[in-house]
Amino acid sequence: MSTLALDDATPPITETLARDAARLRFADIDGDSLAVARQCLIDWFAVTLAGAREPLTALLMAEAAEEGGRPRATLIGAAGKGTLAQACLVNGSASHALDYDDVNRTLGGHPTAQVAAAVLAVAEDLGASGRDLLVAFVAGYEAECRVGGLVAPSHYQKGFHATATVGTFGAAAGVGRLLELDEGAMARAFGIAGTQAAGLKSQFGTMCKPLHAGKAAGNGLLAARLAARGFTSRPDILEVDQGFAASQSDDFDYTRALERPRRGFHVRENLFKYHAACYRTHSTMEILAALRDEENIQPNQIDAVILSVDPANLKVCNIQEPRTGLEVKFSLRHTAALALTGTDTADIGSYSDANANDPELVALRRKVRVEDTGGPATLATARVTLHDGRSLERSFDVGVPAEDVGAQGLKIDEKFRSLASPLLGEARAEALLADLHRVENLDDTGQLLAHVADWKAN
């Protein structure tokens, strides 16, 4: 990695990433990466349907209804359509509302929420094919991960939420691919995206964190559409002095941005969530649930719990005394208490205001101490001390991509059914899932949105 010292020897990173996004074709994408891309879309529909019922989504829907405009794309949960920008904002925010959407370590954030919201809205409007949708999604996913690799780790450490900032580039690349932007226009779209990119980690635990994904989707949409009209911008926004990297990071790892990942595509490295909370709490929940089951631990047997995590987690998910269900999602101590009591941490209902203030859970979380250790960010160690003097310790890292893509798909299908079936009904949910499994064979991706077009969340 090199620090920011840009000179004539710096590769034309923006141009390279724009070229790769513009040139990507369906035949370029290997089978495993396509399978994971489909899984990303399945997961996106599941969490977006569930997130459409959240209060923040209702507020955004109300704003869209008052604003009005020409209906062009489905607003999931609103039983109607809105403008393309409204669909990006509402659906993108809903997909991140529960913090149950997927992550990618190179990006340093959530990759699918904003890209899927943007490309699905535009694909529906254009009547694009399923193949075109998948190519656009992968193009956006790859672009945002490569930008994320360019500016990591200090971009995130400075307080920027990569889902919002870097995700804007992903949405721009995905929409740009659907609009068939050439390389020059795609580079200009990156420039327009870069000057809009924003989002602060200090908003974690509030409605603004999900809003980041919706804004990234909408800002990326605007960037690509303006570039298609000939709007000008810097075509070297990533590497130029006072550009995106220079202004928002102390790092400039162009080798990481330009190299291909070990398995060919960044989407193959996608990490899915099976607990409805911040991903950085998942390793400790996996450990504690396993210890609870294997050792038959009861909460009243516990003297103390020590969680050793990456130091960065202390600024992200270490709310000591959460008062709301949303804050619980960002509390290592409270999610540990949920795992130790056998609470279903995959159930979105477990992250409630009532559970945040439940006396037994509060008493148990106050036995939990969080300390920092060396990375990686998703590796954690938990040590549980019991009344009988036993000390149980284990480490786990949820940041390792699945080797068996097929087995992973079965888990994603199960997650989809658990979230979508109670809302849509089993028959409609299964029909949507079937179309998502064969998305590359659809002539018009509007068929996907048709399954949810008349569904009203509240």
Secondary structure as UniProt FT lines:
FT   STRAND          2..3
FT   TURN            8..9
FT   HELIX           13..23
FT   HELIX           26..28
FT   HELIX           31..51
FT   TURN            52..53
FT   HELIX           55..67
FT   STRAND          73..75
FT   STRAND          77..78
FT   STRAND          80..82
FT   HELIX           84..96
FT   TURN            97..98
FT   STRAND          103..104
FT   TURN            105..108
FT   HELIX           112..126
FT   HELIX           130..151
FT   TURN            152..153
FT   HELIX           154..157
FT   TURN            158..159
FT   HELIX           162..178
FT   TURN            179..180
FT   HELIX           183..196
FT   HELIX           201..203
FT   TURN            204..205
FT   HELIX           208..229
FT   TURN            235..239
FT   TURN            241..242
FT   HELIX           244..248
FT   STRAND          251..252
FT   HELIX           254..258
FT   TURN            262..263
FT   HELIX           266..269
FT   HELIX           279..281
FT   HELIX           282..295
FT   HELIX           299..301
FT   STRAND          302..309
FT   HELIX           311..315
FT   HELIX           325..328
FT   TURN            329..330
FT   HELIX           332..340
FT   TURN            341..342
FT   TURN            345..346
FT   HELIX           348..350
FT   HELIX           353..356
FT   HELIX           359..365
FT   TURN            366..367
FT   STRAND          368..372
FT   TURN            377..378
FT   STRAND          379..386
FT   TURN            387..388
FT   STRAND          391..397
FT   TURN            398..399
FT   HELIX           405..424
FT   HELIX           426..437
FT   HELIX           439..441
FT   HELIX           446..450
FT   TURN            451..454
//
